[in-house]
Amino acid sequence: MHLKPTALIYSSHNRCDYLHRDWIVQRALEHPHNKSVLYLPFGMDSRDSQEFSWGTFKWYFDQFIPYGLNPLVFFWSDDLSRQDAELFFDMVDHAEVVILGGGEVNLGFERYDAMGGYFFGDYDRFRNALQQRQNAGKLTVGFSAGAAQLGDVCAQDTYHRCYALIHNITTTLHHEWRREADLYHLAQRFKGHLAFGLPNDAGIAANQGFLASGNKWQVLQFVIDNSWDFPEDHVHIKTRQGMGIDHIYHDGRKWTFNGGDVMIRIFSPDYGYQGTWIKTPNHSTMIDYWSQSPSRYANIDHIMAEH
């Protein structure tokens, strides 16, 4: 079973080293020749703000150019040509890692949609390109607003146009302890999905696919990064204050995920069945999500084999 993540969503204050090096840069460097990472700042309004957003990543990526990393960026402009759009989709298709940047969620959606709709008459072209990347095993990353865009639904998206690279998941970003009520509201609003609160600096890496039975599987890996150690920034980095990734059940119960925790979900084709289990480093067996008690399953392979 290939469990290397094809999607990563995260919230961070700056370029925390563990999350960006081990989960993003290293993924590009692993490829024998295509070591490219493409940043898309489409959620930022002006060209100046797009360039500023890119600059917050570029300084970090430039450190790995001597190792072969090829950092790329594509800026939105109102006067793009069809040739520009063709180059854009070629870059999206071929980059080993693509990052959807921060800013305004709906502004990003409008621009991504326009790249396909205005130039090619296909407003789903970008969505389909991301899903083709997932099918090919490539990594697509959502940072800040991009994290909301890669799920199924998000609080900021009125039209539910999210790209579904992490199925049945919705998140709040820059999560803090006082925002648990917001997370509970999200869980109530989208009852068919699991709601997570992503604090700075934390993320969820995911892969999903189909079993021979026709059932769909999804594996989530929870990432906590404490590596950004500038004292003046500690107020922004909730993981350094001991915060994990909060999850609120639809009935109001809570579970907090820590770094190294894993969740596996199994869906039947008609979604009439949904099994969910959690693996933590402190438990020898899988924990049943609904009862929060140890299950009869020893590991992920055991669950896959029986579904």
Contacts in CASP RR format, 6 or more apart in sequence:
PFRMAT RR
TARGET T0000
AUTHOR 0000-0000-0000
METHOD contacts of the structure
MODEL  1
MHLKPTALIYSSHNRCDYLHRDWIVQRALEHPHNKSVLYLPFGMDSRDSQ
EFSWGTFKWYFDQFIPYGLNPLVFFWSDDLSRQDAELFFDMVDHAEVVIL
GGGEVNLGFERYDAMGGYFFGDYDRFRNALQQRQNAGKLTVGFSAGAAQL
GDVCAQDTYHRCYALIHNITTTLHHEWRREADLYHLAQRFKGHLAFGLPN
DAGIAANQGFLASGNKWQVLQFVIDNSWDFPEDHVHIKTRQGMGIDHIYH
DGRKWTFNGGDVMIRIFSPDYGYQGTWIKTPNHSTMIDYWSQSPSRYANI
DHIMAEH
1 300 0 8 1.000
1 301 0 8 1.000
1 304 0 8 1.000
2 137 0 8 1.000
2 207 0 8 1.000
3 207 0 8 1.000
3 219 0 8 1.000
3 300 0 8 1.000
4 137 0 8 1.000
4 207 0 8 1.000
5 23 0 8 1.000
5 139 0 8 1.000
5 205 0 8 1.000
5 206 0 8 1.000
5 207 0 8 1.000
5 221 0 8 1.000
6 133 0 8 1.000
6 134 0 8 1.000
6 137 0 8 1.000
6 138 0 8 1.000
6 139 0 8 1.000
6 140 0 8 1.000
6 165 0 8 1.000
6 206 0 8 1.000
6 207 0 8 1.000
6 208 0 8 1.000
7 134 0 8 1.000
7 139 0 8 1.000
7 140 0 8 1.000
7 141 0 8 1.000
7 142 0 8 1.000
7 150 0 8 1.000
7 165 0 8 1.000
7 166 0 8 1.000
7 205 0 8 1.000
7 206 0 8 1.000
7 207 0 8 1.000
8 23 0 8 1.000
8 24 0 8 1.000
8 139 0 8 1.000
8 140 0 8 1.000
8 141 0 8 1.000
8 142 0 8 1.000
8 203 0 8 1.000
8 204 0 8 1.000
8 205 0 8 1.000
8 206 0 8 1.000
8 223 0 8 1.000
9 141 0 8 1.000
9 142 0 8 1.000
9 146 0 8 1.000
9 147 0 8 1.000
9 150 0 8 1.000
9 151 0 8 1.000
9 166 0 8 1.000
9 171 0 8 1.000
9 198 0 8 1.000
9 203 0 8 1.000
9 204 0 8 1.000
9 206 0 8 1.000
10 19 0 8 1.000
10 141 0 8 1.000
10 142 0 8 1.000
10 143 0 8 1.000
10 147 0 8 1.000
10 198 0 8 1.000
10 201 0 8 1.000
10 202 0 8 1.000
10 203 0 8 1.000
10 204 0 8 1.000
10 223 0 8 1.000
11 143 0 8 1.000
11 144 0 8 1.000
11 147 0 8 1.000
11 173 0 8 1.000
11 174 0 8 1.000
11 175 0 8 1.000
11 198 0 8 1.000
11 199 0 8 1.000
11 200 0 8 1.000
11 201 0 8 1.000
11 202 0 8 1.000
11 203 0 8 1.000
12 19 0 8 1.000
12 20 0 8 1.000
12 143 0 8 1.000
12 144 0 8 1.000
12 200 0 8 1.000
12 201 0 8 1.000
12 202 0 8 1.000
12 225 0 8 1.000
12 228 0 8 1.000
13 200 0 8 1.000
13 201 0 8 1.000
13 228 0 8 1.000
13 233 0 8 1.000
13 236 0 8 1.000
13 237 0 8 1.000
14 56 0 8 1.000
14 228 0 8 1.000
14 233 0 8 1.000
15 56 0 8 1.000
15 57 0 8 1.000
15 59 0 8 1.000
15 60 0 8 1.000
15 228 0 8 1.000
16 201 0 8 1.000
16 225 0 8 1.000
16 227 0 8 1.000
16 228 0 8 1.000
16 237 0 8 1.000
17 225 0 8 1.000
17 227 0 8 1.000
17 228 0 8 1.000
18 223 0 8 1.000
18 225 0 8 1.000
18 226 0 8 1.000
18 227 0 8 1.000
19 201 0 8 1.000
19 203 0 8 1.000
19 223 0 8 1.000
19 225 0 8 1.000
19 227 0 8 1.000
20 60 0 8 1.000
23 205 0 8 1.000
23 223 0 8 1.000
24 37 0 8 1.000
24 97 0 8 1.000
24 99 0 8 1.000
24 139 0 8 1.000
24 141 0 8 1.000
25 37 0 8 1.000
25 61 0 8 1.000
25 64 0 8 1.000
25 69 0 8 1.000
27 96 0 8 1.000
27 97 0 8 1.000
27 139 0 8 1.000
28 34 0 8 1.000
28 35 0 8 1.000
28 36 0 8 1.000
28 37 0 8 1.000
28 69 0 8 1.000
28 70 0 8 1.000
28 96 0 8 1.000
28 97 0 8 1.000
29 35 0 8 1.000
29 64 0 8 1.000
29 67 0 8 1.000
29 68 0 8 1.000
29 69 0 8 1.000
31 96 0 8 1.000
34 94 0 8 1.000
34 95 0 8 1.000
34 96 0 8 1.000
35 68 0 8 1.000
35 69 0 8 1.000
35 70 0 8 1.000
35 96 0 8 1.000
36 69 0 8 1.000
36 70 0 8 1.000
36 71 0 8 1.000
36 72 0 8 1.000
36 94 0 8 1.000
36 95 0 8 1.000
36 96 0 8 1.000
36 97 0 8 1.000
37 61 0 8 1.000
37 69 0 8 1.000
37 70 0 8 1.000
37 71 0 8 1.000
37 72 0 8 1.000
37 95 0 8 1.000
37 96 0 8 1.000
37 97 0 8 1.000
37 98 0 8 1.000
37 99 0 8 1.000
38 72 0 8 1.000
38 73 0 8 1.000
38 74 0 8 1.000
38 91 0 8 1.000
38 92 0 8 1.000
38 95 0 8 1.000
38 97 0 8 1.000
38 98 0 8 1.000
38 99 0 8 1.000
39 54 0 8 1.000
39 57 0 8 1.000
39 58 0 8 1.000
39 71 0 8 1.000
39 72 0 8 1.000
39 73 0 8 1.000
39 74 0 8 1.000
39 99 0 8 1.000
39 101 0 8 1.000
40 73 0 8 1.000
40 74 0 8 1.000
40 98 0 8 1.000
40 99 0 8 1.000
40 100 0 8 1.000
40 101 0 8 1.000
40 112 0 8 1.000
41 49 0 8 1.000
41 50 0 8 1.000
41 51 0 8 1.000
41 53 0 8 1.000
41 54 0 8 1.000
41 73 0 8 1.000
41 75 0 8 1.000
41 76 0 8 1.000
41 101 0 8 1.000
41 102 0 8 1.000
41 103 0 8 1.000
42 50 0 8 1.000
42 76 0 8 1.000
42 100 0 8 1.000
42 101 0 8 1.000
42 107 0 8 1.000
42 108 0 8 1.000
42 111 0 8 1.000
42 112 0 8 1.000
43 50 0 8 1.000
43 76 0 8 1.000
43 101 0 8 1.000
43 102 0 8 1.000
43 103 0 8 1.000
43 104 0 8 1.000
43 105 0 8 1.000
43 107 0 8 1.000
43 108 0 8 1.000
43 111 0 8 1.000
43 145 0 8 1.000
44 50 0 8 1.000
44 52 0 8 1.000
44 53 0 8 1.000
44 101 0 8 1.000
44 102 0 8 1.000
44 103 0 8 1.000
44 104 0 8 1.000
45 104 0 8 1.000
45 107 0 8 1.000
47 75 0 8 1.000
47 77 0 8 1.000
50 75 0 8 1.000
50 76 0 8 1.000
51 75 0 8 1.000
53 101 0 8 1.000
53 102 0 8 1.000
53 103 0 8 1.000
54 73 0 8 1.000
54 75 0 8 1.000
57 71 0 8 1.000
57 99 0 8 1.000
58 71 0 8 1.000
58 73 0 8 1.000
61 69 0 8 1.000
61 71 0 8 1.000
62 71 0 8 1.000
65 71 0 8 1.000
72 91 0 8 1.000
72 95 0 8 1.000
74 87 0 8 1.000
74 88 0 8 1.000
74 91 0 8 1.000
76 111 0 8 1.000
77 84 0 8 1.000
80 88 0 8 1.000
80 115 0 8 1.000
80 119 0 8 1.000
82 119 0 8 1.000
85 115 0 8 1.000
85 116 0 8 1.000
85 118 0 8 1.000
85 119 0 8 1.000
85 120 0 8 1.000
86 119 0 8 1.000
88 115 0 8 1.000
89 115 0 8 1.000
89 116 0 8 1.000
89 125 0 8 1.000
89 126 0 8 1.000
89 129 0 8 1.000
92 98 0 8 1.000
92 126 0 8 1.000
92 129 0 8 1.000
92 130 0 8 1.000
92 133 0 8 1.000
93 129 0 8 1.000
93 132 0 8 1.000
93 133 0 8 1.000
95 138 0 8 1.000
96 138 0 8 1.000
96 139 0 8 1.000
97 138 0 8 1.000
97 139 0 8 1.000
97 140 0 8 1.000
97 141 0 8 1.000
98 130 0 8 1.000
98 133 0 8 1.000
98 138 0 8 1.000
98 139 0 8 1.000
98 140 0 8 1.000
98 141 0 8 1.000
99 140 0 8 1.000
99 141 0 8 1.000
99 142 0 8 1.000
99 143 0 8 1.000
100 140 0 8 1.000
100 141 0 8 1.000
100 142 0 8 1.000
100 143 0 8 1.000
100 145 0 8 1.000
100 146 0 8 1.000
100 149 0 8 1.000
100 150 0 8 1.000
101 142 0 8 1.000
101 143 0 8 1.000
101 144 0 8 1.000
101 145 0 8 1.000
101 146 0 8 1.000
102 143 0 8 1.000
102 144 0 8 1.000
102 145 0 8 1.000
102 146 0 8 1.000
103 144 0 8 1.000
103 145 0 8 1.000
104 145 0 8 1.000
105 145 0 8 1.000
105 146 0 8 1.000
105 148 0 8 1.000
105 149 0 8 1.000
105 154 0 8 1.000
105 156 0 8 1.000
105 157 0 8 1.000
106 156 0 8 1.000
106 157 0 8 1.000
106 158 0 8 1.000
108 145 0 8 1.000
108 149 0 8 1.000
109 149 0 8 1.000
109 157 0 8 1.000
109 159 0 8 1.000
109 161 0 8 1.000
112 126 0 8 1.000
112 127 0 8 1.000
112 149 0 8 1.000
113 123 0 8 1.000
113 126 0 8 1.000
113 161 0 8 1.000
115 125 0 8 1.000
115 126 0 8 1.000
116 122 0 8 1.000
116 123 0 8 1.000
116 125 0 8 1.000
116 126 0 8 1.000
117 123 0 8 1.000
117 125 0 8 1.000
122 128 0 8 1.000
127 161 0 8 1.000
127 163 0 8 1.000
130 140 0 8 1.000
130 150 0 8 1.000
130 163 0 8 1.000
130 165 0 8 1.000
131 163 0 8 1.000
131 164 0 8 1.000
131 165 0 8 1.000
133 139 0 8 1.000
133 140 0 8 1.000
134 140 0 8 1.000
134 165 0 8 1.000
134 208 0 8 1.000
140 150 0 8 1.000
140 165 0 8 1.000
142 149 0 8 1.000
142 150 0 8 1.000
144 173 0 8 1.000
144 174 0 8 1.000
145 156 0 8 1.000
145 173 0 8 1.000
147 171 0 8 1.000
147 173 0 8 1.000
147 198 0 8 1.000
147 203 0 8 1.000
148 154 0 8 1.000
148 155 0 8 1.000
148 156 0 8 1.000
148 157 0 8 1.000
148 162 0 8 1.000
148 170 0 8 1.000
148 171 0 8 1.000
148 173 0 8 1.000
149 157 0 8 1.000
149 162 0 8 1.000
149 163 0 8 1.000
150 162 0 8 1.000
150 163 0 8 1.000
150 164 0 8 1.000
150 165 0 8 1.000
150 166 0 8 1.000
151 162 0 8 1.000
151 163 0 8 1.000
151 164 0 8 1.000
151 165 0 8 1.000
151 166 0 8 1.000
151 167 0 8 1.000
151 169 0 8 1.000
151 170 0 8 1.000
151 171 0 8 1.000
152 160 0 8 1.000
152 162 0 8 1.000
152 164 0 8 1.000
152 166 0 8 1.000
152 167 0 8 1.000
152 168 0 8 1.000
152 169 0 8 1.000
152 170 0 8 1.000
152 190 0 8 1.000
152 193 0 8 1.000
153 160 0 8 1.000
153 162 0 8 1.000
153 170 0 8 1.000
153 190 0 8 1.000
153 193 0 8 1.000
154 162 0 8 1.000
154 170 0 8 1.000
154 171 0 8 1.000
155 170 0 8 1.000
155 172 0 8 1.000
155 186 0 8 1.000
155 189 0 8 1.000
165 206 0 8 1.000
166 204 0 8 1.000
166 206 0 8 1.000
166 208 0 8 1.000
166 218 0 8 1.000
166 220 0 8 1.000
167 208 0 8 1.000
167 216 0 8 1.000
167 218 0 8 1.000
167 267 0 8 1.000
168 192 0 8 1.000
168 193 0 8 1.000
168 194 0 8 1.000
168 218 0 8 1.000
168 265 0 8 1.000
168 267 0 8 1.000
169 193 0 8 1.000
169 194 0 8 1.000
169 196 0 8 1.000
169 204 0 8 1.000
169 206 0 8 1.000
169 220 0 8 1.000
170 186 0 8 1.000
170 190 0 8 1.000
170 193 0 8 1.000
170 194 0 8 1.000
170 195 0 8 1.000
170 196 0 8 1.000
171 195 0 8 1.000
171 196 0 8 1.000
171 197 0 8 1.000
171 198 0 8 1.000
171 204 0 8 1.000
172 179 0 8 1.000
172 182 0 8 1.000
172 183 0 8 1.000
172 186 0 8 1.000
172 195 0 8 1.000
172 196 0 8 1.000
172 197 0 8 1.000
172 198 0 8 1.000
173 197 0 8 1.000
173 198 0 8 1.000
174 198 0 8 1.000
174 199 0 8 1.000
174 200 0 8 1.000
175 183 0 8 1.000
175 197 0 8 1.000
175 198 0 8 1.000
175 199 0 8 1.000
175 238 0 8 1.000
175 243 0 8 1.000
175 245 0 8 1.000
175 246 0 8 1.000
176 199 0 8 1.000
176 238 0 8 1.000
176 243 0 8 1.000
177 243 0 8 1.000
179 197 0 8 1.000
180 246 0 8 1.000
180 248 0 8 1.000
180 254 0 8 1.000
183 195 0 8 1.000
183 196 0 8 1.000
183 197 0 8 1.000
183 246 0 8 1.000
183 247 0 8 1.000
183 248 0 8 1.000
184 248 0 8 1.000
184 252 0 8 1.000
186 195 0 8 1.000
186 248 0 8 1.000
187 194 0 8 1.000
187 195 0 8 1.000
187 248 0 8 1.000
187 249 0 8 1.000
187 250 0 8 1.000
187 252 0 8 1.000
188 250 0 8 1.000
191 250 0 8 1.000
194 247 0 8 1.000
194 276 0 8 1.000
195 247 0 8 1.000
195 248 0 8 1.000
196 204 0 8 1.000
196 245 0 8 1.000
196 246 0 8 1.000
196 247 0 8 1.000
196 257 0 8 1.000
197 245 0 8 1.000
197 246 0 8 1.000
197 247 0 8 1.000
198 204 0 8 1.000
198 245 0 8 1.000
199 238 0 8 1.000
199 239 0 8 1.000
199 243 0 8 1.000
199 244 0 8 1.000
199 245 0 8 1.000
199 246 0 8 1.000
200 236 0 8 1.000
200 237 0 8 1.000
200 238 0 8 1.000
200 239 0 8 1.000
201 224 0 8 1.000
201 225 0 8 1.000
201 226 0 8 1.000
201 227 0 8 1.000
201 228 0 8 1.000
201 237 0 8 1.000
201 238 0 8 1.000
201 239 0 8 1.000
202 222 0 8 1.000
202 223 0 8 1.000
202 224 0 8 1.000
202 225 0 8 1.000
202 238 0 8 1.000
202 239 0 8 1.000
202 243 0 8 1.000
202 244 0 8 1.000
202 245 0 8 1.000
203 222 0 8 1.000
203 223 0 8 1.000
203 224 0 8 1.000
203 245 0 8 1.000
204 220 0 8 1.000
204 221 0 8 1.000
204 222 0 8 1.000
204 223 0 8 1.000
204 245 0 8 1.000
205 220 0 8 1.000
205 221 0 8 1.000
205 223 0 8 1.000
206 218 0 8 1.000
206 219 0 8 1.000
206 220 0 8 1.000
206 221 0 8 1.000
207 218 0 8 1.000
207 219 0 8 1.000
208 216 0 8 1.000
208 217 0 8 1.000
208 218 0 8 1.000
208 219 0 8 1.000
209 216 0 8 1.000
209 217 0 8 1.000
209 218 0 8 1.000
210 216 0 8 1.000
210 217 0 8 1.000
211 217 0 8 1.000
211 266 0 8 1.000
211 304 0 8 1.000
211 307 0 8 1.000
213 307 0 8 1.000
214 269 0 8 1.000
215 266 0 8 1.000
215 267 0 8 1.000
215 268 0 8 1.000
215 269 0 8 1.000
215 273 0 8 1.000
215 307 0 8 1.000
216 266 0 8 1.000
216 267 0 8 1.000
216 269 0 8 1.000
217 264 0 8 1.000
217 265 0 8 1.000
217 266 0 8 1.000
217 267 0 8 1.000
217 304 0 8 1.000
217 307 0 8 1.000
218 264 0 8 1.000
218 265 0 8 1.000
218 267 0 8 1.000
219 262 0 8 1.000
219 263 0 8 1.000
219 264 0 8 1.000
219 265 0 8 1.000
219 300 0 8 1.000
220 262 0 8 1.000
220 263 0 8 1.000
220 264 0 8 1.000
220 265 0 8 1.000
221 260 0 8 1.000
221 261 0 8 1.000
221 262 0 8 1.000
222 245 0 8 1.000
222 257 0 8 1.000
222 258 0 8 1.000
222 259 0 8 1.000
222 260 0 8 1.000
222 261 0 8 1.000
222 262 0 8 1.000
222 263 0 8 1.000
223 259 0 8 1.000
223 260 0 8 1.000
224 239 0 8 1.000
224 244 0 8 1.000
224 245 0 8 1.000
224 258 0 8 1.000
224 259 0 8 1.000
224 260 0 8 1.000
225 239 0 8 1.000
226 237 0 8 1.000
226 239 0 8 1.000
226 240 0 8 1.000
228 237 0 8 1.000
228 240 0 8 1.000
229 240 0 8 1.000
234 240 0 8 1.000
234 241 0 8 1.000
238 244 0 8 1.000
244 256 0 8 1.000
244 257 0 8 1.000
244 258 0 8 1.000
244 259 0 8 1.000
245 256 0 8 1.000
245 257 0 8 1.000
245 258 0 8 1.000
246 254 0 8 1.000
246 255 0 8 1.000
246 256 0 8 1.000
246 257 0 8 1.000
247 254 0 8 1.000
247 255 0 8 1.000
247 256 0 8 1.000
247 257 0 8 1.000
248 254 0 8 1.000
249 255 0 8 1.000
253 292 0 8 1.000
255 278 0 8 1.000
255 292 0 8 1.000
257 263 0 8 1.000
257 278 0 8 1.000
258 280 0 8 1.000
260 280 0 8 1.000
260 281 0 8 1.000
261 278 0 8 1.000
261 279 0 8 1.000
261 280 0 8 1.000
261 281 0 8 1.000
262 278 0 8 1.000
262 279 0 8 1.000
262 280 0 8 1.000
262 300 0 8 1.000
263 276 0 8 1.000
263 277 0 8 1.000
263 278 0 8 1.000
263 279 0 8 1.000
263 289 0 8 1.000
264 276 0 8 1.000
264 277 0 8 1.000
264 279 0 8 1.000
264 286 0 8 1.000
264 300 0 8 1.000
264 303 0 8 1.000
264 304 0 8 1.000
265 274 0 8 1.000
265 275 0 8 1.000
265 276 0 8 1.000
266 273 0 8 1.000
266 274 0 8 1.000
266 275 0 8 1.000
266 276 0 8 1.000
266 303 0 8 1.000
266 307 0 8 1.000
267 273 0 8 1.000
267 274 0 8 1.000
267 275 0 8 1.000
268 274 0 8 1.000
275 289 0 8 1.000
276 288 0 8 1.000
276 289 0 8 1.000
276 290 0 8 1.000
277 286 0 8 1.000
277 287 0 8 1.000
277 288 0 8 1.000
277 289 0 8 1.000
277 295 0 8 1.000
277 297 0 8 1.000
277 303 0 8 1.000
278 286 0 8 1.000
278 287 0 8 1.000
278 289 0 8 1.000
279 286 0 8 1.000
279 287 0 8 1.000
279 299 0 8 1.000
279 300 0 8 1.000
280 287 0 8 1.000
283 294 0 8 1.000
284 298 0 8 1.000
285 294 0 8 1.000
285 295 0 8 1.000
285 296 0 8 1.000
285 297 0 8 1.000
285 298 0 8 1.000
285 299 0 8 1.000
286 294 0 8 1.000
286 295 0 8 1.000
286 297 0 8 1.000
286 298 0 8 1.000
286 299 0 8 1.000
286 300 0 8 1.000
286 302 0 8 1.000
286 303 0 8 1.000
287 293 0 8 1.000
287 294 0 8 1.000
287 295 0 8 1.000
288 294 0 8 1.000
288 295 0 8 1.000
297 303 0 8 1.000
297 306 0 8 1.000
END
